[in-house]
Amino acid sequence: MPKAKNSATTKGKEPTKRATRQSTRNKNVAEMFAKQKTTGKRTKSTQHDEEEDDDEEDELSSEASDGSASEDSEVEISSNKRRRTTKSHEKRNTQSTRKQRKGKRSIVSPTEVSLTHNSQLLEQIPSDSNNTLYDQVSAVNPDIEEIAAVWVDEYRRDKAVALRSLVNFIIRGCGCMTAVTEEAFEKDDIAVEVLQELQEELAKLPQPEYPVISKSKSGKLLKRNILDFFKYIVEQSQHEIIYDGSFIETLQNWLTTMSSSVYRPFRHTATILTFRIMKSLCVFADKITREFDVVSRQLKTETERKSRTRNTEKKRILEQRSRALERKQSDLHEFLAEFFDGVFIHRSRDVESVIRMECIKELCVWIQQYTAYFVQNQYLRYFGWALNDNSASVRSESLKAITRLHQVESIVEKLEFFTQRFKERMEEMALYDIDLSVRLHAIELCYILFQQKHEWISDNTRNNLMNLVFVENERLQKTVAPFVKAVMDTKILDPMMEETERALEAMNVNSTSDHPTTEASVQKTWISLKCLANFLVERVASERANDNSVTEDDSTEESEDDSDYLVENAVQALWGQMPELHDYKALADYLTRDHSSSQQDEEELATAGQATSAPIEECYRLTEDEEATLIKVFATSLKLVTEKGFVTNDGKSKDKKKASDEAQLEENRSNISRYLVEVLPRLLTKHSDSADKMVKLIAIPQLMNINVYAELRMQTAYEELLQNVIKVYIGATKAELLQSCAQSLQHMSKVDLLADVNERQLPELLERVNAQVRDACRGKDISTARFDADDIHATTTSLLRLDYLVNFIDMTDMMDESEDMDEDVTELVGLFVDRAASGYKKEKQSSLSAMAILFRYMVWKCERISMDPELNEAGRAAVGKIERRREWIMDKFTFLVTSTDATPLPVVKSTAFGILMDLYWVFSSDLFSDHGLDLLHLTCPADVQEKCEKYIASELDQWRDALKEKGGDSQDSQEDDTQESTIEHNGAEVIANVARAITAKVLDYKYAVPIIAEYNNLEQDADDIIKALFKETKKDLIGSESEVDKVCQMYSSALKQAFESHVSQAPRSIDKVLPLARLVAQTVHLADQEDPARHVAPHVIRDRIHIDGVTFALAKAAEHKNNHNRAAMAVSLKFFKVLTVMTKTLTRARDVAKIHKHIEQTLEQHQLTVEQDKEWDGYNAYIKEIDQILRKKGLRYDNQQAQQ
């Protein structure tokens, strides 16, 4: 670097000298990389960057992948180089760094590295130095602007000294405690040599945590101070210094060279600082360009004046000013171009994604600040190329940048060519990108593009994006909701609004009224709701058409469930976008109108006195499907108001309190309830003939605060509502409607203030339901008769009503009354359970309901005993019923599960198994251990458990067969993804029932072994249940030693069974068992850490898992060796890989010693010799792991005998 006095040149010669310097610098950089290749310091060969094509359209039409795939190999580094250091050297550097930091400043800088070798180019910064630029910037609460002003003053006095301090500040900012010497800095083009010597030495040291990458609070503060310092020095130099031929040129020389370094701290820091300088230059250039345009217009106006009025002096001043501004603009453009070509182009293809992301982020800033220069296809194309980047963060940043640019009105038109070129990729990312955050940003961009020009988003993409509103993903729903609302407004609402206005105008023309309807009378809320209903109906129909998995038999039920699910998701997603959804009063008013008949029919009904709702204009009428859908919307909106509250478009609560505030939500519930007191009866009356609509309407009382009836003194209205619900319940046949009615009745029955009304109405309901069951069974031999369709419908419906009712009301006394029949209702229900053994498919629901009723019958009796522990009147009567009925009921369930003569449906059998386990759990509880009820205490007999084991095994076999069938048909499933297995099983339900029975101590631990052995080999449902079982058994590991022994034996047996079932000669077959071993080890570890005072018995772990496991593996290996089957022996020895995972459960040295001794004895017993072959790798790894436990304690076990 020449001295300052020699670097001064005239302004006329500045461009020439600057170009000469740039050419020399580029030559030296290329020479440096060439030298690195010959000395072997590079890990990969250098790849020259492609030259820019002058034709912008040709560049944009080229494939984006060509640009993104050409990674800049100049920045690929070897991580091994940076870590070649001894522990003593690392310790010395750490101590040195701590001494430098101690007592100097409260802002702790990121890690810094020091050099210890002698150099003619570099010098070590003294540890007590505190007057450098870096020390000033990193001080406590520094005045960065003042520090920058001092440096600028120093630059004006002595350029060389100031520039050297600035370069050393940059090097120090990279985490390097080294400075360039004064003699070296005076030489020309010394940057290459200095940085090469630095990075060769630094490659031997651990990479420091330099400021621009630091995540610590102090590191982030230091980074901000460094960037602010460069911002201020460039701002304070904008008028003269940046044009003097030394300042910017020196920064370009050093920063461009450092940005191409293989040493990441240099490369990253130089890139960030370059972008900070370019940001300031963009501001200056934009200001100069605007001023130059103004001066040019003034000069043009002055030139066009006639000679008599022309002001010659003014023209001369304007010409002089114009030339000065043009020269500055040219210089700034040259600076920007050189920085862009020298740094940005290379770093946009950097191997580090964080640097590539910074490039995209800063390019967006430059475009926003200097639109006239950067809004060109040669710069915009980098955003398009970044859309194909391998890193999700880079793709995401590119999408955010494009979104921000499209929000600037002045440049939207200039982005059209770029958008057309890359819009297909943007749409693809919105629909299919694997990273959710990228996908969300792409959806936001599609929304912006659609708002600006509808044609930019294709019809197919628009439809697919709108379907995302039905997906059960809150982030996706929230992001796509504005797009869906915009499409609805454009494609449905606006045309519908225009059509409505035309229809109303036509009505006004034909009207004879003196006050015709005006445009203000258009019900915009109704139109918006009709638009929403129309959208949902079309989308639901489309989803159904695409779903081929629903058969004709169950299409109605499942389609209805899917419809409810889709509508609820859509309403939840649009909740913050459509204020109409919050207006439940308008919704209710709209639904109370009659949409089913023409105006003439309404007049006829009104004349006959049969009109039940207000008339509505034809333009507002809903179709049957739209009305049914809007009722679902109404019910969902009420639910959201009571659960989330009212929200605005930005998703924030309208209320002063948060939407989650229980008090505010309760107030919302009360307000809704007061309104529904008047409206709900009208809605129920209007739609009483449609079961599908009534399913949602009859559930509305569950969302109400029923106490408002008492507050408003409207007990009569409440009684009418209760009678209405009871009437629907008695007459309903649809299962969903019965369930909704039952849930509403349960909610209403809990209201204490209206208990007198409930006491008058509910007993009548119970009697009628009981009577319906008796009537349905009257005159039939339930056990043996063949039911026709009418019989099945009558019995199924009556049992279903009883099932839902007995779930929340104790009506067992009524069930025990026989009245005019030989059997009471309980006995009749028992006959249906007996009938379930025949396996009639059409009677599935009646069988399930009958079993549920009997279970609830026993639970209600036990509930009475718990409420009357002294066994007075109610408790004593309940005991008598239990003694009489218990064995009778349990025998029925036992027969369904264990008997070979019974052939129930799979779902019936699995349900019976679950109920049987629950009944044993109830009667083995503490309730029957006290109060003199020991005779009623009952545990599951061993023979029943053994028979249940066979059932469990059969269900697991069917589940495995179903998975195999599904896997075997994988090729066919590519054509039909919805194809299901033909093998019926209820594996998940059975596993859940077994897990519940194990935790309740109904079944012995050993019966969980076949289930646990299938961990990671069935479906996710099974794995989740097994994890829950392990979580429950974790507390048993710190219980009594007998319990610990049983649990550990269960774990060990499961590991062995899983090993024998899934491990073969295939190299990766052991991977099917290792997840289970990790789950066992983790459970034991967590149990040991749960209570500081109680730990898992270590000797039990040693004996049951390790010693038993060693015996199992070596015995199997010896057996196969004696049979001369070395392949099978190698498979048996793989079990040691399982035991290796379990070494985490060992903590004591004496346990390890005992395991070693047992291994020696077992090897000797089976005459096995440990070899160094690959088949013994698992064994050797296990020995190494347990020996590591001894080494941590400073011990060693001499196992030479085992190695002989």
Secondary structure, DSSP 8 states (H G I E B T S, - for coil): ---HHHH---GGGHHHHHHHHHHHHHHHHHHHHHHHHHHT--SS---------S-HHHHHHS-HHHHHHS--GGG---HHHHT---HHHHHHHHHHHHHHHTTT-SS-----B---S--SSEEE--TT---SHHHHHTSSS--HHHHHHHHHHHHHH-HHHHHHHHHHHHHHHTTB-EEE-HHHHTSTT-HHHHHHHHHHHHTTS-----GGG--SHHHHHHHHHHHHHHHHHHHTTTTTGGGSSSHHHHHHHHHHHHHT-SSHHHHHHHHHHHHHHHHHHHHHHHHHHHHHHHHHHHHHHHHTS-TTT--HHHHHHHHHHHHHHHHHHHHHHHHHHHHIIIIIHHHTT-SSHHHHHHHHHHHHHHHHH-HHHH-SHHHHHHHHHHTT-SSHHHHHHHHHHHHHHHT-GGGTGGGHHHHHHHHHHHHHHHHH-SSHHHHHHHHHHHHHHHHH-GGGS-HHHHHHHHHGGGSS-HHHHHHHHHHHHHHHIIIIIHHHHHHHHHHHHHHHHH---SS---GGG--HHHHHHHHHHHHHHHHHHHHHHH-----TTTHHHHHHHHHHHHHHHHHHHHTTT-GGGT-HHHHHHHHHS--SS-HHHHHHHHHHT---S----GGG---HHHHHHHHHHHHHHHHHHHHT--B-TTS-BSSSS-TT-HHHHHHHHHHHHHHHHHHHHHHHHHTTT-HHHHHHHTTGGGGS-THHHHHTT-HHHHHHHHHHHHHHHHH---HHHHHHHHHHHHHHHT-STTHHHHHHHHHHHHHHHHHHHHHHHTT--TTT----HHHHHHHHHHHHHHHHHHTTS--HHHHT--TTSSS-HHHHHHHHHHHGGG--GGGHHHHHHHHHHHHHHHHHHHHHHHH-TT--HHHHHHHHHHHHHHHHHHHHHHHHHH-SS----HHHHHHHHHHHHHHHHHHTSGGGTSTT-GGG-----HHHHHHHHHHHHHHHHHHHHHHHHHHHTHHHHTT-TT---SS---HHHHHHHHHHHHHTTSS-GGGGHHHHTTTTTS-HHHHHHHHHHHHHHGGGGGS-HHHHHHHHHHHHHHHHHHHHHH--SSTTGGGGTHHHHHHHHHHHHHHHHHBTTB---HHHIIIIIIIHHHHHHHHHHHHHHHTT-HHHHHHHHTHHHHHHHGGGG---HHHHHHHHHHHHHHHHHTT----SSGGGHHHHHHHHHHHHHHHHTT-----HHHH-
